């Protein structure tokens, strides 16, 4: 996609406002609403996701996806008793991520299936299910890799601005290939699903999340926690997974995991560096078990 410059777009904003129920500029990384005045960009105090009234970062952030992939994206979102179609368009502005968001109220014009639309219950459920399809892993119900790659950079930026630690943990199942080879892929899926359920039970912390990163790999993110705190949590996960038993597995086949933790504290790190270092620590832990 050819990026549209902000200078080109500013003359069209009045036109967009006539066609849409809401128009704004946002910084998708820092989650701030922006103001463009006198050829300069300024961040306002408004947090972009406050518009939806749920008090948390959107799981399916189309503006971040638009910025990262350089093309427009659309989604449905709920605000109060209204359903909006949100369009995110990346703009070219040197040195600053900027996305144009367009809101269109579709409450009375978008019907799916049957139900009491006046109460809005069915459309609320529909919006949630559609967004979940995009960011959730269908086997484990954890988030998927796409979510982790979009959300972690945001959490890094928030942690840097708040001067708080941010820890990620990379988990890999030790004997997944053995389970697949001996008992088949259906059993492998069952093992991944069971491990995912254990992980999810231990993620009850503010702004903590877990994603299935690959086939038998998981990525865990903990806001404002240092390595020792995260290690204690993950060791409980490790022990609980070790105690899982499956009737179709021979007694000698037990699930186990290896993990590595990397914490950003003080010195800024990129999301990619956090994952890479946690992955390297996980690999060393796995190798130590073999020796």
Buried (B, 14 or more C-beta within 10 A) or exposed (E): EEEBEBEEBBEEBEEBEEEBEBBBBBBBBBBBBBEBEEEEBEEBEBBBBEBBEEEEBBBBBBBBBBBBEEEBBEBBBBBEEBBBBBBBBBBBBEEEBBBBBBBBBBBEEBEBEEBEBEEBEBBEBBBBEBBBEBBBBEEBEBBBBBBBBBBBBBBBBBBBEEEBBBBBBBBBBBBBEBBBEBBEEEBBBBBBBBBBBBBBEBBEBEBBBBBBBEEBBBBBBBBBBBBEBBBEBBEEBBEBBEEBEBEEBEEEBBBBBBBBBBBBEEEEBEBEEBBBBBBEBBBEBBEEEEE
